[in-house]
Amino acid sequence: MPLVHQPVLWIKQEFIKIINAKWLMNEPRNQLIKGICITPELCQDDYVYIAAGKHSVDKRIDLLIEAFNKGVSAAIVDKEVADIPQWAPVLLVDNAEQANALLALDARNKSRATIIAVTGSVGKTSTKNIIAELLSNQALTYSNYKSINGGPGLKTQIANISKAAQFCVMEFGMKGPNTIRPMSNFLRPHIGLITAIAPAHYSYHENMESIIKTKSQVVDGIAAGGHVVLPRDSEYFEQLYKYVKTNNQYIHIHTFGQHQESNVQLISYQQNGTTTKVNALVFGTSLSYEIAMHGYLWVINSIAALACIALSGANIVHAAQQMCLIQPVFRRGERFRVNLKSKSGIIEVIDDTWNASPMAMREAISMLSSRKLSYNTRRVVVLGDMAELGDNSETFHKGLIDIIREINIGLVCTVGQHMLSLHNIIPKSIEKYHAESIRTLLPKLESYVKNGDSVLVKGSNSMHMYKVVQHFIGNYDTPRAPKYWSLYDEVNKNKNKIEIDGSSRFDTSIVDFMNEHNIAGAAVVISQDNKIIKSKGYGYANLEKRTKILPNETQFRLFSITKPITATAILILIEQDKLNLEDFIFTGSGILSDYKVLDGETFNEDLRHIKLIHLLQHSAGWSIKECKNPFNNKSFFDPMFNLSHIARETKDKNYATKENAIRYMLSQALQHKPGEKYVYSNFGYNVLGRIIEKVSGLSYYDFIKQNIFIPLGINNIELAHTKLKDCSAKEAYYYPRKEGHYTNAIYDKTEKVTETYGSFCIEEIDALGGLIGTTEDVLNFALNFDNLLSKDIFNKIHQKPDLKIPNTSNWYYGLGWRVTPTANNNFNLWHRGFVDIGGAASFMVRASSEKKASWMVSFNKSVSVSKIEVMMKHALNHI
């Protein structure tokens, strides 16, 4: 027989004594009571139904009858009414709600379980369920049903605690001020957890301080020596800590989060397919585990759960190993695989309709970014009003626009009066619809979605957004999607390849390369005999929006292809007699002699030997591969991509400025003597950018625009931006190397971003890699920049550098260009642009003669530039 555990909580005589009741009618001969319930939904055999409050028998006699139909052995009432069935076993008490509380108090007094109380503005129910499920794998564990987390319902849940339970996990909800204190004093937990603090139920509170104070009251009932776990990353942590310390100074305070001072620290996480791998340090124990969900909120709540499990005395290693078994619970991220009824196709419906607050809404939408999409599928959100936000409601609803833009939502359906304010500011580039109510939305909804869409449905419970889910799945008996099912894999199997027009072998080479490396879009421009012989886009600049690539309109990040432009600007200043290749940079009379070392540091005298020509030819002496990173001791250090680390020394807020990066490097050692060896240096070109500004009196971009782009008729090369919302409307969307991987934003450590939009600051690498441009305009520059220079200066570009340690490859670096000698004393000028975390890769070649093909190719995903070169050489054989 299977193991069955349904403990008896009270026998008849004991039960009657606790609540001071008498039998109104039909006293059972023998009675064992296994639980109590105050709603028929939770009634079952051998339970007693309590008709209290709004369910009193004089108001809802139908519920009492329904409870008996569910199998209860008796009912408790506090009024005698004629409609009570004559056959029903009924107990009479003075006050039914008080009877409910007395039973709860009795159960709590008898319990020997370690009790964990969970509260918070976001994620409390999911976290409570994680803790309870993992503890139940180790010992008998009890937790409250769904989100019954306050009032008489919570006391009913407390009353049902089994005396045999070793662990109990209960959730506290909050309405107005001071609503958590009485619950904590009643339950008397051993461990308290606050998952997060956010403006939920804001209409009940005057300000955030009231919310923080009320949430902190979870500790009021914890006895001396107990524990509380707080969110260390919260912007309200200091206030929260203060209130907790004031409310109960005799308990131990622990923290969880990414913050280095957290007792339970999230080290890293990476989303793979339908799971997320998490690395954490739990009270000194290193753990690596998987969860079968995506999204930062699930990750951070998983380590909060492990903190409580550790404090309860259970085995955290076993708990972490079993974390992969956890599934989202009822209407809190459940996934359904849905066959569209009115049209062929499959969609994924994510049911997150239980409730909504601004933080929860943003996290849910953010989670969609992990969904892999091909060019013919979209991320879709159906959003209902967020309730109880008070006077700030419109501001909070409008505030969702940033996350909608950042995640590249393809379709937004809004429902309700408050969501209208969001609908009105959604740009026309995003497909959008608004409905006043669910009733008006449902008839049209299926016509809005299409095969392959991943559809998130979310809103406050009062909006009945669950009806949207029911519309798609029919009813909640529909099986949930299998844990490892992937919409992308099913819909896009053998369909995710880029399609091309015609069958040219050149086009096939490009498209095969894109499909092999899962690249969304590319632009190729080829010139011969001063004419463009091919200019074509492949795939999409944005998969979700199905924006096509146009080589003369779509802008790509150029990264190091910026360097030939910077070098040309320097050569123009030489033509103007404002600079000389032999000029020193950091001597007493050098160009940047006004740059001073950081306070307390000593100037490195070796830098006095650096000349302008050394910067242009990458021979100034800095080597990223031969220099240990002073911040993590790794054998690789590129200061321009360590600006957040350098900020610690320069006292910049989030990242060092390009100017302060120079000040920092003035005291650092060179790896080679200036002029000795070619070693590629991004930092050297940052110095060149500052030289341009110092000598010309203009900003870097203003100088290159006035002296290069305008003379050459170039209109589509401009400065790049880090944040997606700031990017050019014509710019391609940049796809990260790994779907679903997030990192801290360099400009705000509390914000999570994909690596392509915030893991580095592109504005601070302007002269070395901070430009965007169309593929046609960049090739135009490559083919015509010599018209801005004298023949003498132009010839210096391809002269081989006189280095003590010569480059042994078949190419060398001239003045801003890689140079490959060809037959008859000719040469190819070329450059490539690539940053592994940057989401783009380009390759540009200016051929040795007009009869040869010059070309430029751009991709909106990082891919090996060496592989690009090999592919293009093969493809060009078919032009």
Residue pairs with C-beta under 8 A, 6 or more apart in sequence:
5 140
5 162
5 164
6 34
6 46
7 34
7 162
7 163
7 164
8 32
8 33
8 34
9 33
9 34
9 35
9 107
9 159
9 160
9 162
9 163
10 18
10 32
10 33
10 103
10 106
11 31
11 32
11 33
12 28
12 30
12 31
12 32
12 33
15 21
15 31
15 33
15 48
15 103
16 22
16 91
18 102
18 103
18 106
19 76
19 91
19 93
19 99
19 102
19 103
20 93
20 94
21 76
21 91
21 92
21 93
21 99
22 91
22 92
23 89
23 90
23 91
23 92
24 77
24 80
24 84
24 90
24 91
24 92
25 84
25 86
25 88
25 89
25 90
26 87
26 88
26 89
26 90
27 89
28 73
28 74
28 89
31 73
31 74
32 46
33 46
33 47
33 48
33 73
34 45
34 46
34 47
35 44
35 46
35 47
35 48
35 159
35 160
36 47
36 48
36 49
36 50
36 100
36 103
36 156
36 159
36 160
37 43
37 44
37 47
37 48
37 49
37 50
37 67
37 72
37 156
38 49
38 50
38 51
38 52
38 53
38 55
38 100
38 152
38 153
38 156
39 55
39 63
39 153
40 49
40 63
40 66
40 67
40 70
42 145
42 156
43 49
43 66
43 67
43 70
43 71
43 72
44 70
44 71
44 72
45 71
45 72
45 73
46 71
46 72
46 73
47 70
47 71
47 72
47 73
48 72
48 73
48 74
48 75
48 76
48 91
49 64
49 67
49 68
49 72
49 74
49 75
49 76
50 75
50 76
50 96
50 99
50 100
50 156
51 57
51 60
51 63
51 64
51 75
51 76
51 77
51 78
51 96
52 76
52 78
52 96
52 97
52 99
52 100
52 152
53 96
53 97
53 152
54 60
55 63
56 77
56 78
56 79
56 96
57 64
57 77
57 79
57 81
57 83
57 84
58 79
58 81
61 81
61 83
61 84
64 75
64 77
64 84
64 88
65 85
67 75
68 75
68 85
68 88
73 89
74 89
74 90
74 91
75 88
75 89
75 90
75 91
76 90
76 91
76 92
76 93
76 96
76 99
77 84
77 90
77 91
77 92
77 93
77 96
78 92
78 93
78 94
78 95
78 96
78 99
80 92
84 90
93 99
97 152
100 152
100 155
100 156
100 159
101 152
101 155
103 155
103 159
104 155
104 156
104 158
104 159
104 186
105 186
106 159
107 158
107 159
107 160
107 161
107 163
108 158
108 161
108 186
108 187
108 188
110 163
111 161
111 163
111 165
111 168
112 163
112 166
113 142
113 161
113 165
113 166
113 167
113 168
114 166
114 167
114 168
114 190
114 191
114 312
114 313
115 167
115 168
115 169
115 170
115 187
115 188
115 189
115 190
115 191
116 131
116 167
116 168
116 169
116 170
116 189
116 190
116 191
116 192
116 193
116 308
116 312
117 170
117 171
117 172
117 183
117 184
117 187
117 189
117 191
117 192
117 193
117 218
117 221
118 124
118 127
118 128
118 131
118 169
118 170
118 171
118 172
118 192
118 193
118 195
118 308
119 171
119 172
119 173
119 174
119 180
119 192
119 193
119 194
119 195
119 215
119 218
120 127
120 193
120 194
120 195
120 196
120 197
120 215
120 231
121 195
121 196
121 197
121 198
121 199
121 200
121 201
121 211
121 215
121 357
121 359
121 360
122 195
122 196
122 198
122 200
122 297
122 357
122 359
122 360
122 363
123 195
123 196
123 297
123 300
123 301
123 360
124 149
124 171
124 172
124 173
124 195
125 146
125 147
125 149
125 171
125 329
125 332
125 354
126 298
126 301
126 328
126 329
126 332
126 333
127 193
127 195
127 301
127 304
127 305
128 143
128 144
128 169
128 170
128 171
129 143
129 326
129 329
130 301
130 302
130 305
130 323
130 326
131 143
131 169
131 305
131 308
131 309
132 141
132 142
132 143
132 167
132 169
133 325
133 326
134 305
134 309
134 314
134 319
134 322
134 323
134 326
135 141
135 167
135 169
135 309
135 312
135 314
135 319
136 167
137 318
137 319
137 322
138 314
138 315
138 318
138 319
139 166
139 167
139 314
140 162
140 164
140 165
140 166
140 167
141 165
141 166
141 167
141 168
141 169
142 160
142 161
142 162
142 165
142 167
142 168
142 169
143 168
143 169
143 170
143 171
144 154
144 157
144 158
144 169
144 170
144 171
145 157
146 329
146 330
147 171
147 173
147 354
147 355
148 154
148 156
148 157
149 170
149 171
149 172
149 173
150 172
150 173
150 174
150 175
150 179
150 183
154 170
154 172
154 173
154 183
155 186
157 170
158 170
158 186
158 187
161 168
167 312
167 314
169 308
170 187
170 189
172 180
172 183
172 184
172 218
174 180
174 200
174 201
174 211
174 214
174 215
175 201
175 204
176 201
176 204
176 205
176 214
177 204
177 205
177 210
177 213
177 214
178 214
178 217
179 214
180 214
180 215
180 217
180 218
180 220
181 214
181 217
181 220
181 221
183 221
184 192
184 217
184 218
184 219
184 220
184 221
184 222
185 220
185 221
186 221
187 221
188 221
188 222
188 223
189 218
189 221
189 222
189 226
190 222
190 223
190 226
190 227
190 312
191 222
191 226
191 227
191 228
191 229
191 308
191 311
191 312
192 218
192 219
192 222
192 226
192 227
192 228
192 229
193 218
193 228
193 229
193 304
193 307
193 308
194 215
194 216
194 218
194 228
194 229
194 230
194 231
194 240
195 231
195 301
195 304
196 231
196 234
196 359
197 208
197 211
197 212
197 215
197 231
197 234
197 236
197 240
198 357
198 358
198 359
198 360
199 208
199 211
199 357
199 358
199 359
199 389
199 392
199 396
200 211
200 357
200 358
200 359
200 360
200 388
201 211
201 357
201 388
202 211
202 388
202 389
202 390
202 392
202 396
203 387
203 388
203 389
203 390
204 388
205 211
205 214
205 390
208 236
209 239
212 236
212 239
212 240
212 243
213 243
215 240
216 240
216 243
216 244
216 247
217 247
218 228
219 226
219 228
219 244
219 247
219 248
219 251
220 247
220 248
222 228
222 248
222 251
223 250
223 251
224 250
224 251
225 250
225 251
225 252
226 251
226 252
227 251
227 252
227 253
227 254
227 311
228 244
228 248
228 251
228 252
228 253
228 254
229 254
229 255
229 256
229 264
229 304
229 307
229 308
229 311
230 237
230 240
230 241
230 244
230 253
230 254
230 255
230 256
231 237
231 240
231 255
231 256
231 257
231 300
231 304
232 255
232 256
232 257
232 258
232 259
232 261
232 262
233 257
233 258
233 259
233 262
233 300
233 750
234 240
234 257
235 750
237 255
241 253
244 253
245 253
254 263
254 264
254 283
254 307
254 311
255 261
255 262
255 263
255 264
256 262
256 263
256 264
256 265
256 266
256 300
256 303
256 304
256 307
257 264
257 265
257 266
257 300
257 303
258 265
258 266
258 300
258 744
259 265
263 283
263 307
264 280
264 281
264 282
264 283
264 303
264 304
264 306
264 307
264 310
265 280
265 281
265 303
266 278
266 279
266 280
266 299
266 300
266 303
267 279
267 280
267 281
268 278
268 279
269 276
269 277
269 278
269 279
269 296
269 299
269 742
270 276
270 277
270 738
270 740
270 741
271 277
271 294
271 370
271 738
271 739
271 740
271 741
271 742
272 738
272 740
273 484
273 486
274 292
274 294
274 483
274 484
274 485
274 486
275 290
275 291
275 292
275 293
275 324
275 484
276 290
276 291
276 293
276 294
276 295
276 298
276 299
276 740
277 288
277 289
277 290
278 287
278 288
278 289
278 290
278 291
278 299
278 302
278 303
278 323
279 286
279 287
279 288
280 286
280 287
280 288
280 289
280 302
280 303
280 306
281 287
282 303
282 306
282 307
282 310
282 316
282 320
283 307
283 310
285 310
285 316
285 317
287 306
287 316
287 317
287 320
288 320
289 302
289 320
289 321
289 323
289 324
290 323
290 324
291 298
291 299
291 302
291 323
291 324
291 326
292 324
292 325
292 326
292 327
292 483
292 484
293 326
293 328
293 333
294 367
294 370
294 371
294 740
295 333
295 363
295 364
295 366
295 367
295 370
296 363
296 366
296 367
296 742
296 752
297 360
297 363
297 367
298 333
298 367
302 323
302 326
305 319
306 316
306 319
306 320
309 316
309 319
310 316
327 334
327 480
327 483
328 334
328 335
330 354
331 351
331 352
331 353
331 354
331 466
331 469
332 351
332 352
332 354
333 350
333 351
333 352
333 364
333 367
334 350
334 351
334 480
335 348
335 349
335 350
335 351
335 480
335 481
335 485
336 348
336 349
336 350
336 351
336 469
336 472
336 473
336 478
336 480
336 481
337 346
337 348
337 481
337 482
337 485
337 487
338 346
338 347
338 348
338 349
338 472
338 473
339 345
339 346
340 346
340 347
340 446
340 449
340 451
341 446
342 446
342 447
343 446
343 450
343 451
344 451
345 450
345 451
345 452
345 491
346 451
346 452
346 487
346 490
346 491
347 449
347 450
347 451
347 452
347 453
347 454
347 455
347 472
347 487
348 371
348 453
348 454
348 455
348 481
348 487
349 455
349 457
349 469
349 472
349 473
350 364
350 367
350 368
350 454
350 455
350 456
350 457
351 457
351 466
351 469
352 364
352 456
352 457
352 458
353 384
353 457
353 458
353 459
353 461
353 465
353 466
353 468
353 469
354 461
355 460
355 461
356 384
356 386
356 387
356 458
356 459
356 460
357 386
357 389
358 386
358 389
358 396
358 399
358 400
360 458
361 383
361 386
361 400
361 458
362 400
362 403
364 456
364 458
365 381
365 400
365 403
365 404
365 407
365 409
365 456
365 458
366 403
366 406
366 407
366 752
367 456
368 379
368 381
368 407
368 409
368 454
368 456
369 379
369 406
369 407
369 408
369 740
369 742
369 754
370 739
370 740
371 379
371 454
371 487
371 488
372 486
372 488
372 739
372 740
373 379
373 452
373 454
373 488
373 543
373 544
374 452
374 488
374 491
374 492
374 495
374 496
374 543
375 496
375 498
375 520
375 539
375 540
375 543
375 546
376 451
376 452
376 495
376 546
377 451
377 452
377 453
377 454
377 487
377 488
377 491
377 492
377 543
377 544
378 409
378 410
378 411
378 450
378 452
378 453
378 454
378 544
379 407
379 408
379 409
379 410
379 411
379 453
379 454
379 456
379 544
380 409
380 410
380 411
380 412
380 413
380 448
380 449
380 453
380 454
380 455
380 456
381 404
381 409
381 411
381 412
381 413
381 455
381 456
381 457
381 458
382 413
382 415
382 441
382 445
382 455
382 456
382 457
382 458
382 465
382 468
383 400
383 412
383 413
383 414
383 415
383 419
383 422
383 458
383 459
384 414
384 415
384 416
384 419
384 438
384 458
384 459
384 460
384 463
384 464
384 465
385 397
385 415
385 416
385 417
385 418
385 419
385 459
385 460
385 462
385 463
386 393
386 396
386 397
386 418
386 459
386 460
387 460
387 461
387 462
387 463
388 460
389 396
389 397
389 418
393 418
394 418
394 421
397 418
397 419
397 421
397 422
398 421
398 422
398 425
400 422
401 422
401 425
401 426
402 725
404 412
404 426
404 430
405 427
405 430
405 724
405 725
406 724
406 725
406 753
406 757
408 542
408 544
408 545
408 733
409 430
409 544
410 430
410 431
410 453
410 544
410 545
411 430
411 431
411 432
411 433
411 448
411 449
411 453
412 422
412 423
412 426
412 430
412 431
412 432
412 433
413 432
413 433
413 434
413 435
413 441
413 445
413 448
414 420
414 422
414 423
414 432
414 433
414 434
414 435
415 434
415 435
415 436
415 437
415 438
415 441
415 459
415 463
415 465
416 436
416 437
416 459
416 463
417 436
419 434
420 434
423 432
423 434
426 432
429 545
430 545
431 448
433 441
433 444
433 448
435 441
435 444
438 463
438 464
438 465
438 467
438 468
441 468
442 467
442 468
442 471
445 468
445 471
446 471
446 472
449 455
451 491
452 487
452 488
452 491
452 492
454 487
455 472
457 465
457 466
457 468
457 469
458 465
459 465
470 476
488 496
496 515
497 511
497 515
498 511
498 514
498 515
498 538
498 539
499 511
500 507
500 508
500 511
500 538
501 507
504 878
505 875
505 878
506 534
506 875
506 876
506 878
506 879
507 536
507 538
509 871
509 874
509 875
509 878
510 522
510 524
510 538
510 857
510 871
510 875
511 538
511 539
513 519
513 867
513 868
513 871
514 520
514 521
514 522
514 538
514 539
514 859
517 861
517 863
517 867
518 861
519 539
519 735
519 859
519 860
519 861
519 863
520 539
520 540
520 541
520 542
520 543
520 733
520 735
520 860
520 861
521 537
521 538
521 539
521 540
521 541
521 542
521 549
521 554
521 732
521 859
521 860
522 537
522 538
522 539
522 549
522 857
522 858
522 859
522 860
523 535
523 536
523 537
523 538
523 549
523 550
523 551
523 554
523 556
523 774
523 775
523 857
523 858
524 534
524 535
524 536
524 538
524 551
524 775
524 855
524 856
524 857
525 532
525 534
525 535
525 551
525 775
525 776
525 779
525 855
525 856
525 857
526 532
526 533
526 534
526 535
526 853
526 854
526 855
526 876
526 879
527 533
527 779
527 783
527 853
527 854
527 855
528 850
528 851
528 852
528 853
528 854
529 850
529 851
530 783
530 850
532 776
533 853
533 879
534 879
535 551
535 552
535 775
535 776
536 551
537 548
537 549
537 550
537 551
537 554
538 549
539 549
540 546
540 547
540 548
540 549
541 547
541 548
541 549
541 554
541 731
541 732
541 733
541 860
542 732
542 733
543 733
543 735
544 733
547 733
549 732
551 774
551 775
551 776
552 716
552 774
552 775
552 776
552 777
553 716
553 730
553 774
554 730
554 731
554 732
554 774
554 775
555 716
555 718
555 728
555 730
555 731
555 732
555 772
555 773
555 774
556 731
556 732
556 772
556 773
556 774
556 775
556 840
556 842
556 858
556 859
556 860
557 720
557 734
557 762
557 769
557 771
557 772
557 833
557 835
557 838
557 839
557 840
558 717
558 720
558 769
558 771
558 772
558 773
558 778
558 833
558 840
558 842
559 769
559 833
559 834
559 835
559 838
559 840
559 841
559 842
560 682
560 768
560 769
560 831
560 832
560 833
560 834
561 771
561 778
561 831
561 832
561 833
561 842
561 844
562 685
562 766
562 767
562 768
562 769
562 770
562 771
562 833
563 685
563 767
563 768
563 769
563 816
563 831
564 781
564 782
564 785
564 816
564 817
564 829
564 831
565 704
565 708
565 717
565 771
565 781
566 685
566 688
566 689
566 692
566 700
566 704
566 767
566 768
566 816
567 616
567 688
567 797
567 815
567 816
567 817
568 704
568 708
568 785
568 788
568 789
568 816
569 692
569 700
569 703
569 704
569 707
569 708
570 579
570 612
570 616
570 688
570 691
570 692
570 815
570 816
571 789
571 793
571 796
571 797
571 815
571 816
572 707
572 708
572 788
572 789
573 579
573 692
573 695
573 696
574 580
574 581
574 793
575 789
575 790
575 793
578 695
578 696
579 591
579 612
579 691
579 695
580 612
581 611
581 612
581 613
581 616
581 796
582 611
582 612
582 613
583 590
583 591
583 611
583 612
584 590
584 591
584 608
584 609
584 610
584 611
585 591
585 592
585 607
585 610
585 611
585 612
585 615
585 687
585 691
586 592
586 593
586 595
586 607
586 608
586 610
586 666
587 593
587 608
590 608
591 612
591 691
591 694
591 695
592 662
592 687
592 690
592 691
592 694
595 659
595 662
595 663
595 666
596 663
596 666
597 603
597 663
597 666
597 667
598 649
598 650
598 663
598 664
598 666
598 667
601 666
601 667
602 667
603 666
603 667
604 666
604 667
604 668
604 669
604 670
606 621
606 669
606 670
606 673
606 674
607 666
607 670
609 673
609 674
609 675
610 620
610 621
610 674
611 674
611 675
612 691
613 619
613 815
614 620
614 621
614 674
614 675
614 684
615 684
615 685
615 687
615 688
615 691
616 688
616 815
616 816
617 678
617 801
617 813
617 814
617 815
618 678
618 679
618 680
618 681
618 684
618 813
619 672
619 674
619 675
619 676
619 677
619 678
619 679
619 801
619 803
620 670
620 674
620 681
620 684
620 687
621 670
621 671
621 672
621 673
621 674
621 676
621 679
622 665
622 670
622 671
622 679
622 681
622 683
622 684
623 671
623 672
623 679
623 681
624 636
624 637
624 638
624 679
624 680
624 681
624 682
625 635
625 636
625 679
626 635
626 671
626 679
627 635
627 636
627 637
627 669
627 671
628 634
628 635
628 637
629 635
629 636
629 637
629 642
629 645
630 637
630 668
631 642
631 645
631 648
632 645
638 682
638 683
639 646
639 661
639 664
639 665
639 682
639 683
640 658
640 661
640 682
640 683
640 686
640 764
640 765
640 768
641 682
641 760
641 765
641 835
643 652
643 655
643 656
643 661
643 746
643 760
643 761
643 764
644 654
644 655
644 656
644 746
646 652
646 655
646 656
646 660
646 661
646 664
647 653
647 654
647 655
647 656
647 660
649 656
649 664
650 656
650 657
650 660
650 661
650 663
650 664
652 660
654 746
654 747
654 748
654 749
655 746
655 747
655 761
655 764
656 664
656 764
657 764
658 686
658 689
658 690
658 764
658 765
658 766
659 690
661 683
661 686
661 764
662 686
662 687
662 690
665 683
671 679
672 679
672 805
673 804
675 802
675 803
675 804
676 803
676 804
676 805
677 803
677 804
677 805
678 801
678 803
678 805
678 807
678 812
678 813
680 813
682 765
682 768
682 769
683 768
685 767
685 768
685 769
686 765
686 767
686 768
688 767
689 700
689 766
689 767
689 768
690 767
692 698
692 700
692 703
692 704
692 767
693 699
693 700
693 703
696 703
698 706
700 766
700 767
701 718
701 719
701 766
707 788
708 714
708 781
708 785
708 788
709 715
709 717
709 781
711 787
711 788
712 780
712 781
712 784
712 785
712 787
712 788
713 780
714 773
714 777
714 780
714 781
715 777
716 730
716 773
716 774
716 776
716 777
717 771
717 772
717 773
717 774
717 777
717 778
717 781
718 728
718 771
718 772
718 773
719 763
719 766
719 770
719 771
719 772
720 727
720 762
720 763
720 770
720 771
720 772
721 727
721 728
721 762
721 763
722 746
722 747
722 757
722 758
722 760
722 761
722 762
722 763
723 747
723 757
723 758
724 733
724 757
728 772
730 774
731 772
732 840
732 858
732 860
733 860
734 756
734 757
734 838
734 839
734 840
734 860
734 861
735 756
735 839
735 860
735 861
736 754
736 755
736 756
736 837
736 839
736 861
737 755
737 836
737 837
737 861
737 862
741 754
741 755
742 752
742 753
742 754
743 752
743 753
743 754
743 755
743 758
743 759
744 750
744 751
744 752
744 753
745 751
745 752
745 753
745 758
745 759
746 758
746 759
746 760
746 761
747 758
747 761
751 758
753 759
755 837
755 839
756 837
756 838
756 839
757 839
759 837
760 835
760 837
760 838
762 769
762 770
762 838
763 770
764 770
769 833
769 835
775 842
775 856
775 857
775 858
776 856
778 842
778 844
778 856
778 858
779 844
779 854
779 855
779 856
782 829
782 844
782 845
782 846
782 854
782 856
783 846
783 854
786 794
796 814
796 815
797 814
797 815
797 816
797 817
797 819
797 829
798 814
798 817
798 819
798 827
798 829
799 814
800 812
800 814
800 819
801 812
801 813
801 814
806 812
807 813
810 820
810 821
811 818
811 819
811 820
811 821
812 818
812 819
813 819
814 829
817 829
817 830
817 831
818 829
818 830
818 831
818 832
819 827
819 828
819 829
820 827
820 828
820 830
821 827
822 828
822 848
826 848
826 849
827 848
828 845
828 846
828 847
828 848
828 852
829 845
829 846
830 843
830 844
830 845
830 846
831 843
831 844
832 841
832 842
832 843
832 844
832 865
832 868
832 869
833 840
833 841
833 842
833 843
833 844
833 865
834 840
834 841
834 842
834 862
834 863
834 864
834 865
835 862
836 862
837 862
838 862
839 860
839 861
839 862
840 858
840 859
840 860
840 861
840 862
841 858
841 859
841 861
841 862
841 863
841 864
841 865
841 868
842 856
842 857
842 858
842 859
843 856
843 857
843 865
843 868
843 869
843 872
844 855
844 856
845 854
845 855
845 856
846 854
847 853
847 854
853 876
853 879
855 872
855 876
857 868
857 872
859 868
